[in-house]
Amino acid sequence: MTQDNSSNATPGTESASGDLFNTAAGWVLFAAGLGLGLSILSGKFFHGDKPERPETMGYAIEVADEGGGAAEMTFAEALSLVTPEDGEKVFAKCAACHTIEQGGAAGVGPNLYGVMGTTIGTHAAGYAYSPALASKGGTWGFDEMNEWLNNPRGYVDGTKMGFAGLSSIEDRAAVTLYMNSMGSNLPVPEFVPEVAEVEAVAEGDVEAVEEAEQDAAAEVSEETEAAEAAE
C-alpha cells in the first residue's frame, strides 16, 4: 500500500514561509514609520515655530479720537493757579544762563530783572541779542512770554537761545509771575471762567437746592403721617 505524502508540507518549509512573511511585514511597517518621522522632521525644519499665516495680512492702526481730548487751559487760568514762589523754583532751570537780581551781570543770556513790559530784544543794555530777536518788535507781555517760553525757536526763528522750552503751561505761568515780580509788576491778567462753566455750576447749585427741598418735604410728610396715626 502506497501512502500519498504530496499534500503535506514539511515543517521546515512552513517555518521558512512564516519567517519570510513576518520579515516583509516588519519592513513595511518600518518604512511607513520612517516616512512619517521624516515628514514630521521636515515640517519642523522648514517651518519651525512660525505661527500660521493669518487670513488678513497687515495690522490694525488705531486712530486717536480728535474730538475726545480736553482743551488745554488758557494762560490766564494757569496764572491763577500758581504763585511767584512756584516760579522761583522753575527759574532754577534758567539760572545756568541768566541772572535776575537787580544789577546782575549777563551770562550766556541777558540779565532778566525788570524784563516784563520792555521792548523785546532791547532790555539788557550792552548785551548782544541775536538780530532775529532784536528785530522781533513788540513788548514782553504775559502772552508773549508764554509763547517764548513754550518754544523759543518757534517764536523767534533764528534766536541764539538754545533752551528747548517749558512744555508745562503751569511752569510757564509760574516763571512768568516770578519774573514779573522781579522789577516789573505788570497787572496780571484776570481769569474769568467761560459762561458754560458758570452755568454748569449754577445749574448744580439749583439741583442741590431742589433736592434739599424735596428731602425736607418728604420729612414733613412722614412726620404728619406719624402724627395722624398716633391720634
C-alpha positions as CSV (number, residue, x, y, z in Angstrom):
1,M,0.0,0.0,0.0
2,T,1.4,3.3,-1.0
3,Q,0.9,6.5,1.0
4,D,0.5,9.9,-0.7
5,N,2.6,12.5,1.1
6,S,2.4,15.1,-1.7
7,S,-0.2,17.3,0.2
8,N,1.8,17.5,3.4
9,A,4.4,20.3,3.6
10,T,7.4,19.7,5.6
11,P,7.8,21.6,8.9
12,G,10.9,23.3,7.7
13,T,9.2,24.7,4.7
14,E,6.3,26.1,6.7
15,S,8.7,27.8,9.2
16,A,10.6,29.4,6.4
17,S,7.4,30.8,4.8
18,G,6.2,32.3,8.1
19,D,9.6,33.9,8.8
20,L,9.6,35.5,5.3
21,F,6.1,36.9,5.7
22,N,7.0,38.3,9.1
23,T,10.1,39.9,7.8
24,A,8.3,41.5,4.9
25,A,5.6,42.9,7.1
26,G,8.2,44.3,9.5
27,W,9.9,46.1,6.7
28,V,6.6,47.6,5.5
29,L,5.8,48.9,9.0
30,F,9.4,50.2,9.4
31,A,9.2,52.0,6.0
32,A,5.8,53.6,7.0
33,G,7.1,54.7,10.4
34,L,10.3,56.1,8.8
35,G,8.2,58.1,6.2
36,L,6.0,59.6,8.9
37,G,9.0,60.5,11.0
38,L,10.8,62.2,8.1
39,S,7.6,64.1,7.2
40,I,7.3,65.5,10.8
41,L,11.0,66.4,10.9
42,S,10.9,68.2,7.6
43,G,7.9,70.2,8.7
44,K,9.8,71.2,11.9
45,F,12.9,72.1,9.9
46,F,11.3,74.2,7.3
47,H,8.5,75.8,9.3
48,G,10.0,75.8,12.8
49,D,7.7,77.5,15.3
50,K,6.3,80.1,12.9
51,P,2.7,80.9,13.5
52,E,0.1,80.1,10.9
53,R,-0.4,82.8,8.3
54,P,-3.4,84.9,9.2
55,E,-6.3,85.2,6.8
56,T,-5.8,89.0,6.6
57,M,-2.3,90.3,6.3
58,G,-1.0,93.5,8.0
59,Y,-2.1,95.0,11.3
60,A,-4.7,97.5,12.5
61,I,-3.7,101.1,13.2
62,E,-5.6,102.8,16.0
63,V,-6.5,106.4,15.2
64,A,-6.9,108.8,18.1
65,D,-10.3,110.4,18.5
66,E,-9.8,114.0,17.6
67,G,-12.9,115.2,19.4
68,G,-12.4,113.5,22.8
69,G,-9.5,115.3,24.3
70,A,-9.9,118.2,26.7
71,A,-8.6,121.6,25.5
72,E,-5.5,123.0,27.3
73,M,-6.3,125.7,29.9
74,T,-5.7,129.3,29.0
75,F,-2.7,131.1,30.2
76,A,-4.8,133.3,32.3
77,E,-6.2,130.3,34.1
78,A,-2.7,128.9,34.6
79,L,-1.6,132.2,36.1
80,S,-4.5,131.9,38.6
81,L,-3.3,128.5,39.8
82,V,0.4,129.3,40.6
83,T,2.5,131.8,42.6
84,P,5.7,133.7,42.1
85,E,7.2,131.3,44.7
86,D,6.4,128.4,42.4
87,G,8.1,130.3,39.6
88,E,11.3,130.9,41.6
89,K,11.7,127.1,41.7
90,V,11.1,126.8,38.0
91,F,13.6,129.6,37.3
92,A,16.4,127.2,38.6
93,K,16.3,125.7,35.0
94,C,17.2,129.2,33.7
95,A,19.8,130.1,36.2
96,A,22.7,128.5,34.3
97,C,22.4,131.2,31.6
98,H,20.5,134.1,33.3
99,T,20.7,136.2,36.4
100,I,17.5,138.0,37.6
101,E,18.6,140.1,40.6
102,Q,18.8,143.9,40.0
103,G,22.2,144.8,38.6
104,G,23.1,141.2,37.9
105,A,25.7,140.6,35.2
106,A,24.8,139.0,31.9
107,G,25.9,135.4,31.4
108,V,25.2,133.3,28.3
109,G,21.9,135.1,28.3
110,P,20.9,138.6,29.4
111,N,20.0,139.7,33.0
112,L,16.2,139.4,33.3
113,Y,15.5,141.9,36.1
114,G,12.5,144.1,35.1
115,V,12.2,142.4,31.7
116,M,8.4,142.2,31.7
117,G,6.9,145.1,29.8
118,T,10.0,146.1,27.9
119,T,10.7,146.0,24.2
120,I,11.6,142.6,23.0
121,G,15.4,142.2,22.3
122,T,16.5,145.6,23.9
123,H,16.1,145.2,27.6
124,A,19.7,144.4,28.8
125,A,22.0,147.3,27.8
126,G,25.2,146.1,26.3
127,Y,24.0,142.5,25.7
128,A,24.4,141.2,22.1
129,Y,21.0,140.0,21.2
130,S,20.6,137.9,18.1
131,P,19.4,140.0,15.1
132,A,16.2,137.9,14.9
133,L,15.2,138.7,18.5
134,A,16.3,142.4,18.2
135,S,14.1,142.9,15.2
136,K,11.1,141.0,16.6
137,G,9.3,144.1,17.9
138,G,6.6,144.2,20.5
139,T,6.9,144.1,24.2
140,W,7.3,141.3,26.7
141,G,3.7,140.8,27.9
142,F,2.2,137.7,29.5
143,D,1.1,136.1,26.3
144,E,4.3,136.9,24.5
145,M,6.4,135.4,27.3
146,N,4.2,132.3,27.3
147,E,4.8,131.7,23.6
148,W,8.6,132.4,24.0
149,L,9.0,130.0,27.0
150,N,6.9,127.3,25.3
151,N,9.2,127.2,22.1
152,P,11.9,129.9,21.8
153,R,12.9,128.9,18.3
154,G,9.4,128.6,17.2
155,Y,8.5,132.1,18.5
156,V,11.7,133.7,17.1
157,D,13.2,131.8,14.2
158,G,17.0,132.5,14.3
159,T,17.3,133.2,18.0
160,K,20.6,132.0,19.6
161,M,18.9,130.9,22.7
162,G,19.5,127.1,22.9
163,F,16.8,126.4,25.6
164,A,14.2,123.9,24.3
165,G,11.3,125.5,26.3
166,L,8.9,124.5,29.0
167,S,6.2,122.1,28.0
168,S,4.1,122.6,31.1
169,I,1.8,125.7,30.9
170,E,1.7,125.9,34.7
171,D,5.6,126.1,34.8
172,R,5.5,128.8,32.1
173,A,2.9,130.7,34.1
174,A,4.8,130.4,37.4
175,V,8.1,131.6,36.0
176,T,6.4,134.5,34.2
177,L,4.8,135.6,37.5
178,Y,8.2,135.3,39.2
179,M,9.9,137.4,36.5
180,N,7.1,139.9,36.7
181,S,7.6,140.2,40.5
182,M,11.3,141.0,39.9
183,G,11.2,144.6,39.0
184,S,8.2,144.8,36.7
185,N,4.9,144.2,38.5
186,L,2.6,144.4,35.4
187,P,-1.1,143.8,36.1
188,V,-1.7,140.0,36.0
189,P,-4.5,139.0,33.5
190,E,-7.6,138.0,35.4
191,F,-9.0,134.6,34.8
192,V,-12.8,134.7,34.0
193,P,-14.4,131.3,33.7
194,E,-16.4,130.7,30.5
195,V,-20.1,131.2,30.6
196,A,-20.7,127.5,30.1
197,E,-18.7,126.7,33.2
198,V,-20.6,129.3,35.3
199,E,-23.9,128.0,34.0
200,A,-22.9,124.4,34.9
201,V,-22.0,125.5,38.5
202,A,-25.2,127.4,38.8
203,E,-27.3,124.5,37.5
204,G,-25.6,122.3,40.0
205,D,-26.5,124.7,42.8
206,V,-30.1,124.7,41.7
207,E,-30.3,120.9,41.6
208,A,-28.8,120.8,45.1
209,V,-31.4,123.2,46.4
210,E,-34.2,121.3,44.8
211,E,-33.0,118.0,46.3
212,A,-32.8,119.6,49.7
213,E,-36.4,121.0,49.4
214,Q,-37.6,117.6,48.3
215,D,-35.9,115.9,51.3
216,A,-37.4,118.4,53.6
217,A,-40.9,118.0,52.2
218,A,-40.6,114.2,52.5
219,E,-39.6,114.5,56.2
220,V,-42.6,116.8,56.9
221,S,-44.9,114.3,55.1
222,E,-43.6,111.4,57.2
223,E,-43.9,113.4,60.4
224,T,-47.5,114.3,59.5
225,E,-48.4,110.7,58.7
226,A,-46.9,109.5,62.0
227,A,-48.8,112.2,64.0
228,E,-52.1,111.2,62.3
229,A,-51.5,107.5,63.0
230,A,-50.9,108.3,66.7
231,E,-54.3,110.1,67.2
